């Protein structure tokens, strides 16, 4: 599996759907290239092709699958480092993803008091007995997962002043920078947060990613 295909698989697992048109545009390849990748994924039992794209081959909703997964050692290590950067009482926006979910679990274990805004139901469930005030912004429940998307989600998030955004990363390309998980902003052309915030980007840094990190201009090209 090449680096492009790994990015596609990570996106499929994080978002529950891949669009041929969107992925071809974001990865700067032809739609035929993406279709061939999806054919390979279907042959390998990774995905099921649907009109215009593919969905994970899973008998249960992706969000429930995430909740049942045992976190990897790297995810636990990343989460433990991330919570050291959070100040009690701050307002934190959680995106979706397994590493993001592990951060929520660590917060719940340590009972760090935060105001948490999230469109991820697994994150909300992980925090419901914690010291956090958990806010769900509303919106449309995505069929392939347990997260909320749509114009109402964006509008309601914009009502809050967020101190920190915690999100995972789908992958990295040398010419495009990091490709963050985009569930909250799916099908939106702009970032609804119209003020500076602190970003915690959760990822395991490979040698190639280190090169991208050193280039701040490329990093800033990543879009939501």
Secondary structure as UniProt FT lines:
FT   HELIX           3..15
FT   STRAND          18..19
FT   HELIX           20..27
FT   HELIX           31..43
FT   TURN            44..45
FT   STRAND          47..50
FT   TURN            51..52
FT   STRAND          53..56
FT   HELIX           62..68
FT   HELIX           73..83
FT   TURN            84..85
FT   TURN            88..89
FT   STRAND          91..94
FT   HELIX           98..110
FT   STRAND          115..118
FT   HELIX           121..127
FT   TURN            128..129
FT   STRAND          133..136
FT   STRAND          140..141
FT   TURN            143..144
FT   STRAND          147..149
FT   HELIX           151..157
FT   TURN            158..159
FT   STRAND          164..167
FT   STRAND          169..173
FT   TURN            174..176
FT   STRAND          177..180
FT   TURN            184..187
FT   STRAND          198..201
FT   HELIX           207..214
FT   HELIX           216..220
//
